[in-house]
Amino acid sequence: MTEVLLPSELSPSRNYFLLTSLLVPRPIAWVSTRSAAGVVNVAPFSFYGGISGNPPILGLGIGRRADGRPKDTARNAIETGEFVVHLVEEDQVEAMVGCSAELEPEVSEAEALGLVLEDSRLVQPPSLARARVRLECRLHQHQEVGNGPVDFLMGEVVAFVLAEGLLDEAGRVDEEQLQPVSRLGGAWYAPVRDRFRAQRPTNK
């Protein structure tokens, strides 16, 4: 029997958990920002994806805190106009999950968890030294979406910073060298290990 659930008849939390359990797997944006006061914030988000290729723009949805305040990542990115998105790989899951704790704005997750940072190439927020893929972004646009609201950030990628060995001889990303982790529903995550090719049909 088919189940039909109407969002208008469900609670906001029920809608949220349905959406995050069905929009799977999702990439994880592990984001570093720096506040106007100089505090470095690092936090993961999985309402995240690409929006445009020309110029390269990604989208990031960040819910508010329970008291309605913007989360540190959103506030910092809006105030300073810059942030860095890192790809989460299998050996970084514990540190990434640790960064999901809601600390006060004056507390740096990087310091609390002993994460090593290094200067980014073109933006002020530092990057995670262990991350092999970093997308340095400048804020393209900010919108408040929904009844939460959610802070929706659109960031233009101004630098792709990739570790040595991730590009093949043709300058393309060597997918087999990456070990990305995706977000599922609830507290579930999944590695991306088995890959297969499916060629698009050609026009005749």
C-alpha positions in Angstrom: 0.0 0.0 0.0 1.3 3.4 -0.9 1.9 5.9 1.9 1.0 9.5 1.2 2.2 12.1 3.7 1.2 15.7 3.4 3.7 18.2 4.8 0.8 20.5 5.7 -0.4 17.9 8.1 3.0 17.1 9.7 5.1 18.9 12.3 8.2 20.8 11.1 10.5 18.3 12.8 8.7 15.4 11.1 9.0 17.0 7.7 12.7 17.7 8.3 13.4 14.1 9.3 11.5 12.7 6.3 13.4 15.0 3.9 16.8 14.2 5.3 16.1 10.5 5.3 14.9 10.5 1.7 17.4 13.0 0.1 20.2 10.5 0.3 23.1 10.3 0.0 24.1 13.9 0.5 27.5 15.4 0.3 28.8 17.1 3.5 30.2 20.6 3.5 32.7 20.9 6.3 32.9 24.7 6.5 35.4 27.0 8.1 34.7 30.7 8.7 36.3 33.4 10.7 34.2 35.9 12.7 34.7 39.6 12.7 36.3 39.2 16.1 38.8 36.6 14.7 37.3 33.4 16.1 37.6 30.5 13.6 34.5 28.3 13.4 34.4 24.9 11.8 31.1 23.0 11.2 29.5 20.4 8.9 26.3 20.8 6.9 24.6 18.5 4.5 21.9 20.7 2.9 24.5 21.4 0.3 25.1 21.1 -3.5 26.2 22.7 -6.7 24.1 25.4 -8.3 26.1 26.9 -11.2 29.2 25.9 -13.2 29.8 29.3 -14.8 30.8 30.8 -12.5 31.1 27.9 -10.0 28.6 28.5 -7.3 27.5 26.2 -4.5 24.5 26.4 -2.2 24.5 25.8 1.5 21.4 25.7 3.7 22.0 26.4 7.4 19.2 26.2 10.0 19.0 28.5 12.9 19.7 27.7 16.5 16.8 26.7 18.7 16.5 30.3 20.0 16.4 31.7 16.5 19.9 33.0 16.3 21.9 32.4 13.2 24.5 29.7 13.5 28.1 30.8 13.7 28.9 29.7 10.1 26.1 31.6 8.6 26.7 34.7 10.7 30.4 34.8 9.9 30.0 34.2 6.2 27.4 36.9 6.0 29.5 39.4 8.0 32.8 38.7 6.3 31.7 37.5 2.9 34.0 34.4 2.9 34.2 30.7 3.8 35.9 27.5 2.9 34.2 24.2 2.1 36.2 21.0 2.7 35.4 17.5 1.4 34.9 15.0 4.3 36.8 11.7 3.8 36.6 8.5 5.7 39.5 9.2 8.1 38.0 12.6 9.1 34.5 11.5 10.2 35.2 11.6 13.9 36.6 15.1 13.7 33.7 16.3 11.4 31.0 15.0 13.8 32.8 16.6 16.7 32.5 19.9 15.0 28.7 19.6 14.9 28.4 20.5 18.6 26.7 23.8 19.2 29.4 25.8 21.0 29.1 29.5 21.8 30.3 32.0 19.2 33.5 32.8 21.2 34.6 29.2 21.2 36.5 27.8 18.3 35.8 24.2 17.3 39.3 24.0 15.7 40.9 24.9 19.1 38.5 22.7 21.1 39.2 19.6 19.0 42.9 20.3 18.2 42.3 20.7 14.5 45.3 21.9 12.5 44.6 25.0 10.4 46.6 26.6 7.6 46.3 29.8 5.6 43.9 29.7 2.6 45.1 30.9 -0.8 42.6 33.7 -1.6 40.3 34.1 1.4 40.8 35.0 5.0 39.2 32.0 6.8 41.9 29.3 7.3 41.6 25.9 5.8 41.7 22.5 7.5 45.3 21.2 7.0 44.2 17.5 6.7 41.5 18.2 4.0 42.6 17.2 0.6 39.8 19.1 -1.2 39.0 22.7 -0.4 36.7 25.1 -2.1 37.5 28.7 -1.2 34.4 30.8 -1.5 33.2 34.3 -1.5 29.6 35.0 -0.6 27.6 35.5 -3.8 24.1 35.9 -2.2 22.3 35.3 1.1 18.6 34.5 1.4 16.3 33.7 4.3 14.2 30.7 3.3 11.2 29.0 5.0 9.7 29.6 8.4 12.8 28.7 10.5 14.2 30.6 8.7 17.1 28.8 7.0 20.0 30.9 6.0 20.7 29.9 2.4 24.2 30.9 1.3 25.4 30.9 -2.3 29.1 30.9 -2.5 31.2 31.5 -5.6 34.2 29.2 -5.6 37.3 31.4 -6.2 39.9 28.7 -5.7 39.8 24.9 -6.0 42.6 23.7 -3.8 43.5 20.0 -4.3 46.1 17.8 -2.8 48.8 16.4 -5.1 47.8 13.3 -6.8 44.0 14.0 -7.1 44.3 15.1 -10.7 45.1 12.8 -13.5 47.3 13.6 -16.5 44.4 15.2 -18.3 43.7 17.6 -15.4 40.5 15.8 -14.3 39.8 14.6 -10.8 40.8 11.0 -10.3 37.7 9.7 -8.6 39.3 6.6 -7.3 41.8 8.6 -5.2 39.0 10.2 -3.2 37.3 8.6 -0.1 34.3 10.8 0.4 31.7 10.2 3.1 28.0 11.0 2.6 25.2 11.8 5.0 22.1 9.7 5.3 19.1 10.1 7.7 19.5 10.6 11.4 23.0 9.8 12.7 23.8 7.6 9.7 26.7 8.1 7.3 28.0 6.1 4.4 31.4 5.9 2.6 31.5 6.0 -1.2 33.5 2.9 -2.2 31.8 1.1 -5.1 31.7 3.1 -8.3 30.3 2.3 -11.7 30.1 4.1 -15.0 26.9 4.8 -16.9 27.4 6.7 -20.2 24.8 9.2 -21.3 23.2 8.5 -24.6 24.5 10.3 -27.6 22.4 12.3 -30.0 21.9 10.7 -33.4 
